[in-house]
Amino acid sequence: MRYSNLAAWAAAALLCLPVASAMAVDLEQYLKRDTFTDIKLSPGGDYYAATVPMEDRTALAILSRSTGKVVGSFVPPRNNHASHFSWANNERVLIGLAEKFGSLDEPRLTGELYAINANGGRGELLVGYRVESKGPGTRIQPKKVEDVAAFLIDTVPQDDRNVLVSIWPFSEDPFTRVDRLEINSGRRVTVARSPVRNADFVSDAQGQVRFAHGSGADNNNKLYYRESSTSNWLLINDEGANKRIERALGFSEDGKQAYLRVEQANGPDAIVSWDPVTNKRVELLRDPVVDPDRLIYRPGTRIPVGALYLGDTPRTRFFDEKSTEARLYRSLEAAFGGDAVFITSSTRDGSQVLVQAWSGRNPGDFYIFDTAAKKAEHLISRSAWIDPEKTAKVQPFAFKARDGMPLHGYLTTPAGSSGKQPMVVLPHGGPFGVFDDGSYDIEAQMLAAAGYAVLQLNFRGSGNFGRAYQSAGAKQWGRTMQDDVTDATRWAIEQGHADASRICIYGASYGAYAALMGAAREPGLYKCAAGYVGVYDLPMMFTSGDIQRSGSGETYLREWLGNPTQLGEVSPVNLAANIKVPVFLAAGGEDQRAPEQHTKRMEAALKKAGVPVESLYYSTEGHGFYTDPHRREYYSKLLAFLSRSLGGQTATAAPAQP
């Protein structure tokens, strides 16, 4: 049964899309939001819960598996999002809330936990700053707002009434703790306290808190371990001493072996087993190129058995390649013909698993797989209106930068194309820790539909390639990070992928910065540049925006951007005279990450230098546009702008409103 009720409930029914003309891009299929972002099977297999993107918030819907109908729902206020959720038992879901002001903004967890029954009943905020309380052991008390944030750690084995949550007092660099939270009343009892500030925790298969990982004012990560709830904490890794971060991942079923993710001096992170008795460490998994992306668990448990890696193609690796879990994945991978597969959730007994299959051409299909009958049933597609057979091809590439640094990325080419193409270089945002992974990308596919090859590079500073690779981007805005983008563009020309006379550069947030810096530093390489909700005046990041307002914001900016007195020379706003090509800029008046003033200063500098510039502002939008009319106008103007320099297709006219 396909659960179209989920889309209908979210006011995103799968309507017949208008047929695009041969010479225009139908924006509607790219503006249409996914039916859902995440979906999980309940422990008893009776329900599904799914997060549903709406215009300016993310809701949660609960569906009956037998009828396919929505039986419960939670819709948060504007700019609030059901960021993540977990089934506490077969009848109750816990939802972690986040805020973000703009579609491209990074969700910021609020520390609130909301609970709702599968049938939609007893929906209430259990813990968080909007709960009035006198603290642990109580629920709602008048006139006192609870001054802590809470984050789910894990369920408690053999206990359907309680979960473990980490509690963060509202203070600078707090000592965190673990409370046992009763999921119906919200009552809490403290069960562990941390030996380090800002700690998160890992429990074992018996529900005992065994690891604490955190850092204090020195920003050095420390990992602590204890044998039992009555044992003292022992420091087992100090970043300040060995210059690497170690994080706990979980335990073997008997609790005698722990699994750690360990940074390496060079190259990607490793997963190792650690014996607390002998202190012996054994490397279990390490990909030669990329970091582990997601852990693979034994179905129905929180016992790690392997990992998913997102490299040139997604791949899975297991601690024991002969294990039942490894054989299950190999059979699923064979059945789905080369698409990446990942088990997102399962029933508690592991008899049924929810499987996601996806590729660079397919946003994702979800199936229920019966592990006994070896039978898969299609459940729902993330974007059912997308036909993978008609989407653009996504292929990985690799080469070496001018200084020898290995670089990796993805090239998306229009369906049916061959040879040199007009190209759009699309650097990602972030920039640190963020990376392109080759999965279905709406903007890349839209640009390919307009007739462009799309180049996405994981320049130094990106995540997924180990600590040294990310650290290589520190204080390199406009310098070696920009050189990487330039080198990738020239590589695409040399390899015959791009028409050297028709290349533009476009990005959002940091990508917008890289686009304008690319045009300034390489005036003969690009024919136009476009920046969406970008930062263009780097010293201004120290005086405005949400980064500098956080407790460690200035330290972060100094460590990763550099000294503000030296950043003017790599700020596009000061290099406008070097830009010789048309520019398109867009920004939102409520943007807290890249305040609108960045764009207005950039526009003024370009006009003063005589550079042709177009702009689009919405006073009510944030870091990325939310509303459909604004998104439609933005992408229509972007495609029209690119078309004037590269000759690609523009957008179809907006459909008539009912």
Residue pairs with C-beta under 8 A, 6 or more apart in sequence:
1 68
1 377
1 379
2 68
2 378
2 379
2 380
3 48
3 63
3 68
3 379
3 380
4 13
4 14
4 68
4 380
5 63
5 68
5 69
5 70
6 35
6 36
6 50
6 52
6 61
6 63
6 70
6 380
7 13
7 14
7 35
7 384
9 52
9 61
9 70
9 73
10 35
10 36
10 52
10 53
10 54
10 59
10 61
11 54
12 32
12 33
12 35
12 52
14 35
14 384
14 385
17 26
17 28
17 29
17 32
17 385
18 26
18 28
18 652
18 655
19 26
20 26
20 652
21 652
23 649
24 649
24 650
24 651
24 652
25 446
25 449
25 450
25 639
25 649
25 650
25 651
25 652
26 449
26 651
26 652
27 446
27 632
27 635
27 636
27 651
27 652
27 654
28 655
29 385
29 386
30 442
30 443
30 445
30 446
30 449
30 635
31 628
31 631
31 632
31 635
32 383
32 385
33 53
33 54
34 53
34 363
34 382
34 383
35 52
35 380
35 381
35 382
35 383
35 384
36 50
36 51
36 52
36 53
36 61
36 380
36 382
37 50
37 51
37 52
37 53
37 58
38 50
38 51
38 84
38 85
38 344
39 48
39 49
39 50
39 51
39 344
39 345
39 354
39 366
39 379
39 380
40 48
40 49
40 50
40 85
40 86
40 87
40 344
40 345
40 354
41 47
41 48
41 345
41 346
41 347
41 352
41 353
41 354
41 368
42 48
42 49
42 87
42 90
42 118
42 347
43 87
43 89
43 90
43 347
43 348
44 90
44 347
44 348
45 65
45 347
45 351
45 352
46 64
46 65
46 66
46 90
46 118
47 62
47 63
47 64
47 65
47 71
47 90
47 118
48 62
48 63
48 65
48 354
48 379
49 60
49 61
49 62
49 63
49 85
49 87
49 93
49 118
50 60
50 61
50 62
50 63
51 58
51 59
51 60
51 81
51 82
51 85
52 58
52 59
52 60
52 61
54 75
55 626
55 627
55 628
56 78
56 79
56 626
56 627
57 75
57 76
57 77
57 78
57 79
57 80
57 81
58 76
58 81
58 82
58 83
59 73
59 74
59 75
59 76
59 82
60 73
60 74
60 82
60 85
60 93
60 95
60 116
61 70
61 72
61 73
62 70
62 71
62 72
62 73
62 93
62 116
62 118
62 119
62 120
63 69
63 70
63 71
64 71
71 118
71 119
71 120
72 116
72 117
72 118
72 119
72 120
72 121
72 123
73 120
74 82
74 95
74 114
74 116
74 123
76 82
76 97
79 99
79 100
79 101
79 622
80 97
80 98
80 99
80 110
81 97
81 98
81 99
81 100
81 107
82 95
82 96
82 97
82 114
83 96
83 97
83 98
83 107
83 109
84 95
84 96
84 152
85 93
85 94
85 95
85 96
86 93
86 94
86 152
86 155
86 163
87 93
87 94
87 345
88 94
88 115
88 155
88 160
88 163
88 183
89 155
89 160
89 161
89 183
90 118
90 160
90 348
91 117
91 118
91 119
92 115
92 116
92 117
92 118
92 122
92 183
92 184
93 115
93 116
93 117
93 118
94 113
94 114
94 115
94 126
94 152
94 163
94 183
95 113
95 114
95 115
95 116
96 109
96 112
96 113
96 151
96 152
97 109
97 110
97 112
97 113
97 114
97 128
98 107
98 108
98 109
98 110
99 107
99 108
99 110
100 106
100 107
100 108
100 622
100 623
101 590
101 591
101 592
101 622
101 623
102 533
102 588
102 590
102 591
102 593
102 621
102 622
102 623
102 624
102 625
102 626
103 622
103 623
103 624
103 625
103 626
103 631
104 429
104 508
104 509
104 532
104 533
104 623
104 624
105 592
105 593
105 622
105 623
105 624
106 593
109 149
109 151
110 128
110 129
110 149
111 127
111 128
111 129
111 148
111 149
111 150
111 151
111 168
112 125
112 127
112 128
112 129
112 130
112 131
112 149
112 150
113 125
113 126
113 127
113 128
113 150
113 151
113 152
113 165
113 181
114 123
114 124
114 125
114 126
115 122
115 123
115 124
115 126
115 183
115 184
115 186
116 122
116 123
116 124
117 123
122 184
124 186
125 131
126 150
126 181
126 183
126 186
127 133
127 146
127 148
127 150
127 165
127 181
127 186
127 188
128 146
128 149
128 150
129 145
129 146
129 147
129 148
129 149
129 170
130 145
131 140
131 145
131 146
131 186
132 140
132 141
132 142
132 143
132 144
132 145
132 146
133 139
133 140
133 141
133 144
133 145
133 146
134 141
134 144
135 146
135 148
136 179
136 187
136 188
136 189
136 190
137 187
137 188
137 189
138 187
139 185
139 186
139 187
147 169
147 170
148 167
148 168
148 169
148 170
149 167
149 168
149 170
150 165
150 166
150 167
150 168
150 179
150 181
151 165
151 166
151 168
151 200
152 163
152 164
152 165
153 163
153 164
153 165
153 166
153 178
153 200
153 201
153 202
153 203
153 209
154 163
154 164
154 203
154 207
154 302
155 163
155 164
156 162
156 163
156 164
156 180
156 207
157 205
157 206
157 207
159 207
161 182
161 183
161 184
162 180
162 181
162 182
162 183
163 180
163 181
163 183
164 178
164 179
164 180
164 181
164 191
164 201
164 203
164 207
164 209
165 178
165 179
165 180
165 181
165 188
166 176
166 177
166 178
166 199
166 200
166 201
167 176
167 177
167 178
167 179
167 188
167 190
168 174
168 176
168 198
169 175
169 176
172 551
173 197
173 198
173 216
173 217
173 551
174 197
174 198
175 193
175 194
175 196
175 197
175 199
176 194
176 197
176 198
176 199
176 200
176 201
176 214
177 190
177 192
177 193
177 194
178 190
178 191
178 192
178 193
178 194
178 201
178 209
179 188
179 189
179 190
179 191
180 188
180 189
180 190
180 191
181 187
181 188
182 188
191 209
191 229
192 201
192 209
192 212
192 229
194 201
194 212
194 214
194 224
195 212
195 224
195 233
195 235
196 212
196 213
196 214
196 215
196 216
196 222
196 224
197 214
197 215
197 216
197 217
198 214
198 215
198 216
199 212
199 213
199 214
199 224
200 212
200 213
200 214
201 209
201 211
201 212
201 213
202 209
202 210
202 211
202 213
202 248
202 249
202 250
203 209
203 210
204 210
204 250
204 251
204 255
205 251
205 253
205 255
205 301
205 302
205 303
206 255
208 228
208 229
208 255
209 226
209 229
210 225
210 226
210 227
210 248
210 251
210 255
210 258
211 223
211 224
211 225
211 248
211 258
212 223
212 224
212 233
213 221
213 222
213 223
213 224
213 246
213 247
213 248
214 221
214 222
215 221
215 222
215 239
218 240
219 552
219 555
220 238
220 239
220 240
221 237
221 239
221 245
221 246
222 235
222 237
222 238
222 239
223 235
223 236
223 237
223 246
223 247
223 248
223 260
224 233
224 234
224 235
224 236
225 233
225 234
225 236
225 248
225 258
225 276
226 232
226 233
226 234
227 276
236 246
236 274
237 244
237 245
237 246
239 245
243 265
244 262
244 263
244 264
244 265
244 467
245 263
245 467
246 260
246 261
246 262
246 263
247 260
247 261
248 258
248 259
248 260
249 258
249 259
249 260
249 261
249 271
249 295
249 304
250 258
250 259
250 295
250 302
250 303
250 304
251 257
251 258
251 259
251 303
252 258
252 259
252 273
252 303
253 298
253 301
253 303
256 275
256 276
256 277
257 273
257 274
257 275
258 273
258 274
258 275
258 276
259 271
259 272
259 273
259 274
259 284
259 304
260 271
260 272
260 273
260 274
260 281
261 269
261 270
261 271
261 292
262 269
262 270
262 271
262 272
262 281
263 269
263 466
263 467
264 270
264 286
264 466
264 467
264 468
265 468
266 466
266 468
267 286
267 288
267 465
267 466
267 468
268 286
268 287
268 288
268 289
268 290
268 291
268 292
268 464
268 465
268 466
269 286
269 291
269 292
269 466
269 467
270 283
270 284
270 285
270 286
271 283
271 284
271 285
271 286
271 292
271 304
271 307
272 281
272 282
272 283
272 284
273 281
273 282
273 284
273 319
274 280
274 281
275 281
284 319
285 292
285 306
285 307
285 317
285 318
285 319
287 309
287 311
287 315
287 317
289 311
289 312
289 408
289 465
290 309
290 310
290 311
290 464
290 465
291 309
291 463
291 464
291 465
291 466
292 307
292 308
292 309
293 307
293 308
293 309
293 310
293 437
293 464
294 307
294 308
294 342
295 304
295 306
295 307
295 308
296 304
296 305
296 306
296 307
296 308
296 316
296 318
296 325
296 329
296 342
296 343
297 303
297 304
297 305
298 305
298 325
298 350
299 325
299 328
299 343
299 346
299 347
299 350
299 353
299 371
300 346
300 347
300 348
300 349
300 350
301 350
304 319
305 318
305 319
305 320
305 323
305 325
305 326
306 316
306 317
306 318
306 319
306 325
306 326
306 329
307 316
307 317
308 314
308 315
308 316
308 340
308 342
309 315
309 316
309 317
310 437
310 438
310 439
310 464
311 396
311 408
312 396
312 398
312 408
312 438
313 340
313 396
313 438
314 340
314 437
314 438
316 329
316 333
316 341
316 342
318 325
318 326
318 329
320 326
328 343
328 353
328 371
329 341
329 343
331 374
332 341
332 355
332 369
332 376
333 341
335 376
336 357
338 359
339 357
339 358
339 359
339 362
340 357
340 358
340 359
340 439
341 355
341 356
341 357
342 355
342 356
343 353
343 354
343 355
343 356
344 354
344 355
344 356
344 366
345 353
345 354
346 352
346 353
346 354
347 353
350 371
351 370
351 371
351 372
352 368
352 369
352 370
352 371
353 368
353 369
353 371
354 366
354 367
354 368
354 369
354 379
355 366
355 367
355 368
355 369
355 376
356 364
356 365
356 366
357 364
357 365
357 366
357 367
358 364
358 365
358 382
358 439
358 440
359 388
359 394
359 439
359 440
360 393
360 394
360 395
360 410
360 412
360 438
360 439
360 440
360 441
361 388
361 391
361 392
361 393
361 394
361 440
362 386
362 388
362 391
362 440
363 381
363 382
363 383
363 386
363 440
364 381
364 382
364 383
364 440
365 378
365 380
365 381
365 382
366 378
366 379
366 380
366 381
366 382
367 376
367 377
367 378
367 379
368 376
368 377
368 379
369 375
369 376
369 377
370 376
370 377
386 440
390 415
391 415
391 440
391 445
391 448
392 412
392 413
392 414
392 415
392 444
392 445
392 448
392 449
392 454
393 412
393 413
393 415
394 410
394 411
394 412
394 438
394 440
394 441
394 444
395 410
395 411
395 412
395 413
396 408
396 409
396 410
396 411
396 438
397 408
397 409
397 410
397 411
397 491
398 406
398 407
398 408
398 409
399 406
399 407
399 487
399 488
399 491
400 406
400 407
401 407
401 460
401 480
401 483
401 484
401 487
402 483
402 487
403 480
403 483
405 460
405 472
405 480
405 484
407 457
407 458
407 459
407 460
407 484
407 487
407 488
408 457
408 458
408 465
409 436
409 455
409 456
409 457
409 458
409 488
410 436
410 438
410 444
410 456
411 453
411 454
411 455
411 456
411 492
411 497
412 441
412 444
412 445
412 447
412 448
412 453
412 454
412 456
413 421
413 448
413 453
413 454
413 497
414 421
414 448
414 449
414 451
414 452
414 453
415 448
417 451
417 453
419 496
420 496
420 497
420 498
420 499
421 451
421 452
421 453
421 497
421 498
421 499
422 451
422 452
422 453
422 498
422 499
422 502
422 503
422 646
422 647
422 648
423 452
423 453
423 454
423 455
423 489
423 492
423 497
423 498
423 499
423 502
423 503
423 504
424 447
424 452
424 453
424 454
424 455
424 503
424 504
424 505
424 506
424 642
424 646
425 455
425 457
425 485
425 488
425 489
425 503
425 504
425 505
425 506
425 515
425 518
425 526
426 443
426 444
426 447
426 454
426 455
426 456
426 505
426 506
426 507
426 511
427 456
427 457
427 459
427 485
427 505
427 507
427 510
427 511
427 514
427 515
427 518
428 434
428 435
428 436
428 456
428 458
428 462
428 507
428 510
428 511
429 507
429 508
429 509
429 510
429 511
430 461
430 462
430 463
430 509
430 510
431 459
431 461
431 462
431 473
431 477
431 481
431 510
431 511
431 514
432 461
432 462
432 463
432 470
432 473
432 474
432 560
433 462
433 463
433 470
434 462
434 463
435 458
435 462
435 463
435 464
435 465
436 456
436 457
436 458
436 462
437 464
441 456
443 454
444 454
444 456
446 635
446 639
447 454
447 642
447 648
448 454
449 649
450 639
450 642
450 643
450 648
450 649
450 650
451 647
451 648
451 649
452 642
452 646
452 648
453 492
453 497
453 498
455 488
455 489
455 492
455 497
455 498
457 484
457 485
457 488
458 464
458 465
459 473
459 481
459 484
459 485
459 488
460 469
460 470
460 472
460 473
460 476
460 480
460 481
460 484
461 469
461 470
461 472
461 473
461 474
461 476
461 481
462 469
462 470
462 473
463 470
472 480
473 480
473 481
473 560
474 559
474 560
475 560
475 561
475 562
476 482
477 513
477 517
477 538
477 561
477 562
477 567
477 570
478 513
478 517
478 521
478 569
478 570
478 571
479 570
481 514
482 514
482 517
482 518
482 521
485 505
485 514
485 518
486 518
486 521
486 522
486 525
489 498
489 503
489 505
489 518
489 522
489 525
489 526
490 525
492 498
493 500
493 503
501 527
502 527
502 645
502 646
502 647
503 525
503 526
503 527
503 646
504 526
504 527
504 528
504 529
504 530
504 642
504 645
504 646
505 514
505 515
505 518
505 519
505 526
505 528
505 529
505 530
506 515
506 529
506 530
506 531
506 532
506 638
506 642
507 513
507 514
507 515
507 530
507 531
507 532
507 534
508 531
508 532
508 533
508 534
508 624
509 532
509 533
509 534
509 535
509 593
509 594
509 623
510 534
510 535
511 531
511 532
511 534
512 530
512 531
512 532
512 533
512 534
512 535
512 536
512 594
513 531
513 534
513 535
513 536
513 572
515 529
515 530
515 531
515 534
516 529
516 531
516 534
516 536
516 572
516 575
516 579
516 583
516 602
517 570
517 572
517 575
518 525
518 526
518 529
519 526
519 528
519 529
519 578
519 579
519 580
519 581
519 583
520 572
520 575
520 576
520 578
520 579
521 575
521 578
523 578
523 579
523 580
523 581
526 581
527 581
527 645
527 646
528 581
528 582
528 583
528 584
528 641
528 642
528 644
528 645
528 646
529 579
529 581
529 582
529 583
529 584
530 583
530 584
530 585
530 586
530 638
530 641
530 642
531 583
531 584
531 585
531 586
531 599
531 602
532 585
532 586
532 587
532 624
532 634
532 638
533 586
533 587
533 588
533 591
533 593
533 594
533 599
533 623
533 624
534 585
534 587
534 594
534 598
534 599
534 602
535 541
535 545
535 594
535 598
536 571
536 572
536 573
536 598
536 599
536 601
536 602
537 571
537 573
537 574
537 597
537 598
537 601
537 602
538 561
538 564
538 567
538 568
538 570
538 571
539 564
539 565
539 567
539 568
539 571
540 595
540 597
540 598
540 601
541 547
541 548
541 557
541 561
541 564
542 548
542 554
542 557
542 564
544 595
544 597
545 592
545 593
545 594
545 595
546 553
546 592
546 593
547 553
547 556
547 557
547 593
548 554
548 557
550 556
557 564
558 564
561 567
568 574
572 579
572 602
573 598
573 601
573 602
573 605
574 605
576 602
576 605
576 606
576 608
576 609
576 611
577 609
579 606
579 609
579 611
580 611
581 611
581 645
582 611
582 612
582 613
582 614
582 641
582 644
582 645
583 606
583 611
583 612
583 613
583 614
584 613
584 614
584 615
584 616
584 637
584 638
584 641
585 599
585 602
585 603
585 613
585 614
585 615
585 616
586 599
586 615
586 616
586 617
586 625
586 634
586 637
586 638
587 594
587 596
587 598
587 599
587 600
587 615
587 616
587 617
588 596
588 617
588 618
588 619
588 620
588 621
588 622
588 623
588 624
588 625
589 596
589 617
589 618
589 619
589 620
589 621
590 619
590 620
590 621
590 622
591 621
591 622
591 623
592 622
592 623
593 622
593 623
594 623
596 617
599 615
599 617
603 613
603 615
606 613
607 613
614 637
614 641
616 633
616 634
616 637
618 625
618 630
620 627
621 627
621 630
625 631
625 634
632 651
632 654
635 651
636 650
636 651
636 654
639 648
639 649
639 650
639 651
640 650
640 651
642 648
643 649
643 650
